[in-house]
Amino acid sequence: MLIIKIYYYTNEFKDAPIVFSGKLDSISRMKLYKVRFVYNAIKQDGMSVPAREFLFELKAAKADPEIPKLIERYKALEVKMKL
């Protein structure tokens, strides 16, 4: 059984194209960047399920400068293979 849902907001990722929930972003006028679900331990059908927590978080990452070059090489190969 879900016990707690915790939502974390920030202005830091406001222009990021990835969203957890556009609706929650627009309501709060901030970017939802972290969601935490906490469940208690339960017994169901004779089986015990321990307490658990799930955390989903958007984080800023520095892109590797080689990635755009690899994408261009892949596109060139893809075009070449279609001929």
FIZASE-89140 format. One record per residue: residue in three letters; residue number from 1; x, y, z of N, C-alpha, C in turn. Coordinates in steps of 0.2 Angstrom, whole numbers, padded with zeros to 4 digits. Each point is the difference from the previous one (the first is absolute). Layout:
% residues N
   code   pos    n.px    n.py    n.pz   ca.px   ca.py   ca.pz    c.px    c.py    c.pz
    ALA   NUM       X       Y       Z       X       Y       Z       X       Y       Z
...
This chain:
% residues 83
   code   pos    n.px    n.py    n.pz   ca.px   ca.py   ca.pz    c.px    c.py    c.pz
    MET     1    0004   -0006    0000   -0004    0006    0000    0004    0006    0000
    LEU     2   -0001    0005   -0004    0004    0006   -0001   -0002    0004    0006
    ILE     3    0005    0003    0004    0000    0004    0006    0001    0007   -0002
    ILE     4    0005    0002   -0003    0002    0007   -0002    0002    0001   -0007
    LYS     5   -0002    0005   -0003    0002    0003   -0006    0003    0007    0001
    ILE     6    0006    0001   -0002    0003    0006    0001    0003    0003   -0006
    TYR     7   -0002    0006   -0002    0002    0003   -0006    0005    0006    0001
    TYR     8    0005    0001   -0003    0005    0005    0000    0000    0004   -0006
    TYR     9    0000    0007    0001    0000    0004   -0006    0006    0005    0001
    THR    10    0002    0003   -0006    0005    0004   -0001   -0001    0005   -0006
    ASN    11    0003    0005    0000    0000    0005   -0006    0006   -0002   -0004
    GLU    12    0005   -0004    0002    0006   -0001   -0003   -0001   -0004   -0007
    PHE    13   -0004   -0004   -0001   -0001   -0004   -0006   -0006    0003   -0004
    LYS    14   -0002    0006    0001   -0006    0002   -0003   -0001    0000   -0008
    ASP    15    0006    0000   -0003    0000    0000   -0007    0002   -0007   -0003
    ALA    16    0001   -0005    0004    0001   -0007   -0002   -0006   -0003   -0003
    PRO    17    0002   -0003   -0006   -0006   -0003   -0004   -0003   -0006    0003
    ILE    18    0003   -0003    0005   -0002   -0006    0003   -0004    0002    0006
    VAL    19   -0006   -0004    0001   -0004    0002    0006   -0003   -0006    0003
    PHE    20   -0001    0000    0006   -0004   -0006    0004   -0007    0001   -0001
    SER    21   -0002    0007    0000   -0007    0001    0000   -0001    0008   -0002
    GLY    22   -0002    0001   -0007   -0001    0006   -0002   -0006    0004    0004
    LYS    23   -0005   -0004    0002   -0005    0003    0004    0002    0002    0007
    LEU    24    0004   -0004    0003    0003    0003    0007    0004    0005   -0001
    ASP    25    0004    0000   -0005    0005    0006   -0002   -0004    0006   -0001
    SER    26   -0006    0000   -0003   -0003    0006   -0002   -0004    0003    0006
    ILE    27   -0003   -0005    0004   -0003    0002    0007    0004    0003    0004
    SER    28    0006   -0002    0001    0005    0003    0005    0004    0005   -0003
    ARG    29    0000    0001   -0007    0005    0005   -0003    0007   -0002    0001
    MET    30    0002   -0006    0002    0006   -0002    0001    0001   -0007   -0003
    LYS    31    0006   -0002   -0001    0002   -0007   -0003    0000   -0005    0006
    LEU    32   -0004   -0005   -0001    0000   -0006    0004    0006   -0004   -0002
    TYR    33    0005   -0001    0004    0006   -0003   -0001    0001   -0006    0004
    LYS    34   -0003   -0001    0005    0001   -0006    0004   -0007   -0003    0003
    VAL    35   -0001   -0006    0000   -0006   -0003    0002    0002   -0006    0005
    ARG    36   -0003    0000    0006    0002   -0006    0004   -0006   -0003    0003
    PHE    37    0000   -0007   -0001   -0006   -0004    0002    0003   -0004    0006
    VAL    38   -0004    0000    0006    0002   -0004    0005   -0005   -0005    0002
    TYR    39    0001   -0006    0000   -0005   -0006    0002    0002   -0003    0006
    ASN    40   -0005   -0002    0004    0001   -0004    0006    0000   -0007   -0001
    ALA    41    0003   -0004    0005    0000   -0007   -0001   -0007   -0003    0000
    ILE    42   -0001   -0005   -0004   -0007   -0003    0000    0001   -0008    0000
    LYS    43   -0005   -0003    0002   -0001   -0008   -0001   -0006   -0001   -0005
    GLN    44    0001   -0003   -0005   -0005   -0002   -0005    0000   -0007   -0003
    ASP    45   -0005   -0003    0001    0000   -0007   -0003    0005   -0005    0003
    GLY    46    0001    0002    0007    0006   -0004    0003    0007    0002   -0001
    MET    47    0001    0005   -0004    0006    0002   -0002    0002    0007    0003
    SER    48    0005    0001    0003    0002    0007    0003    0004    0004   -0005
    VAL    49   -0002    0006   -0001    0003    0005   -0004    0003    0005    0005
    PRO    50    0007    0001    0000    0003    0005    0004   -0002    0007   -0002
    ALA    51    0001    0005    0005    0000    0007   -0001    0004    0002   -0006
    ARG    52   -0002    0004   -0004    0004    0002   -0006   -0001    0007   -0002
    GLU    53    0005    0003   -0003    0000    0007   -0003    0002    0000   -0007
    PHE    54   -0003    0004   -0004    0002    0001   -0007    0001    0008   -0001
    LEU    55    0005    0001   -0003    0002    0007   -0001    0002    0001   -0007
    PHE    56   -0003    0005   -0003    0001    0002   -0007    0002    0007   -0001
    GLU    57    0005    0002   -0003    0003    0006    0000    0003    0003   -0006
    LEU    58   -0001    0006   -0002    0003    0003   -0006    0007    0003    0003
    LYS    59    0005   -0001   -0004    0006    0003    0002    0004    0003   -0006
    ALA    60    0003    0006    0001    0004    0003   -0005    0006   -0004   -0002
    ALA    61    0002   -0001   -0006    0005   -0004   -0002    0004    0004   -0005
    LYS    62    0007   -0001    0000    0004    0003   -0004    0001   -0004   -0006
    ALA    63   -0002    0002   -0006    0000   -0004   -0006    0007   -0001   -0003
    ASP    64    0002   -0006   -0002    0006   -0002   -0003    0001    0004   -0007
    PRO    65    0005    0004   -0001    0000    0003   -0006    0001   -0005   -0006
    GLU    66    0001   -0006    0001    0001   -0005   -0006   -0007   -0002   -0002
    ILE    67   -0005    0001    0004   -0007   -0003   -0002   -0002    0003   -0007
    PRO    68    0000    0007   -0001   -0003    0002   -0006    0004   -0002   -0006
    LYS    69    0007   -0001    0001    0004   -0003   -0006   -0002   -0007   -0001
    LEU    70   -0002   -0004    0005   -0002   -0007   -0001   -0007    0000   -0004
    ILE    71   -0004    0004    0002   -0007    0000   -0003    0001    0002   -0007
    GLU    72    0004    0005   -0002    0001    0002   -0007    0003   -0006   -0004
    ARG    73    0005   -0004    0003    0003   -0006   -0003   -0005   -0005   -0001
    TYR    74   -0005   -0001    0005   -0005   -0005   -0001   -0005    0002   -0006
    LYS    75   -0002    0006    0000   -0004    0003   -0005    0003   -0001   -0007
    ALA    76    0006    0001   -0001    0004   -0001   -0006    0000   -0007   -0002
    LEU    77    0001   -0004    0005    0000   -0008   -0002   -0007   -0002   -0002
    GLU    78   -0005    0003    0004   -0007   -0002   -0002   -0002    0002   -0007
    VAL    79    0002    0006   -0002   -0001    0002   -0007    0003   -0004   -0005
    LYS    80    0007   -0002    0002    0004   -0004   -0005   -0003   -0007   -0001
    MET    81   -0003   -0003    0006   -0003   -0006   -0001   -0006   -0001   -0003
    LYS    82   -0004    0006   -0001   -0006    0000   -0003    0000    0000   -0008
    LEU    83    0006    0003   -0002    0002    0000   -0007    0001   -0007   -0003
